[in-house]
């Protein structure tokens, strides 16, 4: 009888140990899931700051080029008005044609600037929306899944051994996944600087084309005006 009593006590003790181990693993999964959620929130804030810095940098470049182009166009108009004021009244038809061309080129310049803005917006928006958040959503979703299934371990598995094995596998998987995704998320945040330079390069190419167009258009305007004025001499 004493032997059976000892075995019974040992069985209860072992059972309690297994139960405690299951609860401990569930607690570890819970803590890891909350750690992931908290850390990802911090990384989202860092990512937002990096995106804001990228946008401010890109917008400053675009604003400078936009302002410079508008100044070039406005200055051309002022010079035409001054030349017309200094010229004879007989030259009025020539200047009317020059101003008509200026109106057309000013409109086209504005359209080209808008197109460059669209290109820049699409690239900055893609960087903001797709680069970081897909990874963040994946790891948060996996953490929530593991935590949800951990609370259902008793219902999903009938024996303590299978419960323990299942929880250990989930914990190891989540630890492995989180270790990799921490590196991935930080790399995405750090990568915004390089993306900003790529966007700026694209923006400068776009605005460079606008500068070339303006030079070509205004050279044509000057040639047209000179030809018209020469015909009056």
Secondary structure, DSSP 4 states (H G I P E B T S, - for coil): -HHHHHHHHHHHHHHHHHHHHHHHHHHHHHHHHHHHHHHHHHHHHHHHHHHHHHHHHHHHHHHHHHHHHHHHHHHHHHHHHHHHHHS-GGGHHHHHHHHHHHHHHHHHHHHHHHHHHHHHHHHHHHHHHHSSHHHHHHHHHHHHHHHHHHHTHHHH-SSHHHHHHHHHHHHHHHHHHHHHHHHHHHHHHHTHHHHHHHHHHHHHHHHHHHHHHHHHHHHHHHHHHHHHHHHH-
